[in-house]
Amino acid sequence: MIRSILYSTAALAAFIATAALADNTASAFKNVKLVYDQPLPNVSGKSMRGVLVEYEPGGNSPAHLHPKSAFIYATVLEGAIKSQVNDGPVVTYRAGESWSEYPGDRHRVSQNASATDPARLLAVFIVDTDETELVLPYEE
């Protein structure tokens, strides 16, 4: 019975997170798609979420933040992506290269480095399970 309640709660949290992400993707973050959501069985209250970010040639995402509970590992799957976290340098990552973002980091630049080829990245979040928004607008 308890296990069934836990699974139902996890499913509801996943639905809420997906709905919130869908709201974001309908506007400024239309290139962001939740592709994986799993509560961590050995870390109470935390989940792992995978987000696929696809950039058209010359495309970008607006400056943004992630939840204060989020640790993120991002890896480029295709093409090349320019990224700037906080006040660090703008770095171009190519397919197979990766970086991390820490709780509270500001992602100032996130864009396709090419004007002619698409680019894709996978961002893996470790985040509080009850977190409903993974991408938050950020203005300087």
Secondary structure by P-SEA (a helix, b strand, c coil): caaaaaaaaaaaaaaaaaaaaaaaaacccccccccccccccccccbbbbbbbbbbccccccccccccccbbbbbbbcccbbbbbccccccccccccccccccccccccccccccccbbbbbbbbbbccccccccbbbbcc
